[in-house]
Amino acid sequence: MITLINIALLLLNVAWWFAVAHIVMSWLINFGVLNLNQPIVAQLWDGLNRILEPAYSRIRSILPSMGALDLAPLVFILAIIIAQMVLGDLRLNLLT
């Protein structure tokens, strides 16, 4: 059981890093530091969007419309942190 919790924590950690990379890339693209006409940037951006958009779209369907402000990445990261805390406590309880 602890192995499954460790695997879930690892996957949550990877999802957290994907979300952080997506947020940072969106800032760099919006501020003109990165250009989507560059093939590697476009491929990374498309890959991150394909990975994260299913989760973001579910969150966006629940959240009220905030106009140009997208809170889905923030809610996604908070959900990951909460899940990591719950799984960490569960792992600690199973170990003791």
N, C-alpha and C positions, 0 to 999 in steps of 0.2 A: 504494500500500500504506500509506503514511504517513497518507493521508486517512482510510482505513478505521480505522486505529488511533486517530486523533484522534476520530473519531465514536464508537468504542467507549469511549474515555476520557470523552467528554462524557456518554454514556448511563450509565456507571458513576457519574459525579459526580451526575447527576440522581437515580439510585437511592439514592445515599448520603444526599442531602438528604431524600428521601421517608422513608427509614428514621429519620433523626434527627427529623424532624417527627412521625412516628408514635410514637417513644419519648417525646418531650416531651409530646405530647398525652395519651398514656396516663398519664404522671405527673400532669398537670394534672387529668385526669378522676378519677383515683384519690384525689387529695388534695382534691377538691371545688372546685377553682378553676373548672373548666369543667363545664357541665351538659349532658348528652346530650339534655335536653328542649328545648334551644335548636336551632332548625332548622339554622342554619349550622354549628354544632358537630357535630350529628348527620350532616350531609351530608359534611363534611370527614372525620370519623372513618370513615364508611362507605366513602368513596372511597379513603382510605389503606388500609383493611383489604382492599378488593377488589384493590388494586394489589399489596400486599405479601404477602397470605395464601398465594398459590401458592408463593412462595419459602420462606416460613416453614414451611408444612406439610411441604415436602420436607426441610427441615432438622430439624424436630421428629421426623420418622419415623426419622432416623438417630441423633439424640441420645437418651441415656437419660432417663427421666422424672425430673424434679427437683421434683416436686410443684407448688407455686405459683410457683416460680421459672422463668421462661421465658428460656432462653438463645438462642433462635432469632434475635432481632434482633442480639445481640452477634456471633454466628457469621456472620450475613449481612453486617454491617459489616466484620468482619475479612476475609471472602472478597472483598468489594469492594476493600478496601485492598490485599490481595495481588494481585488481578487488575490494579489500577492500577499497582502496582510492576512486574509482569511486562511489561505493555504499554508502560510508560515505558521500561524497559530495551530492549525490542524496537525501539521507535521510535528510541532513541538509537543502537543498533547499525545501524539502517538508514540513519541520517543520516550516519554516519561511514564 
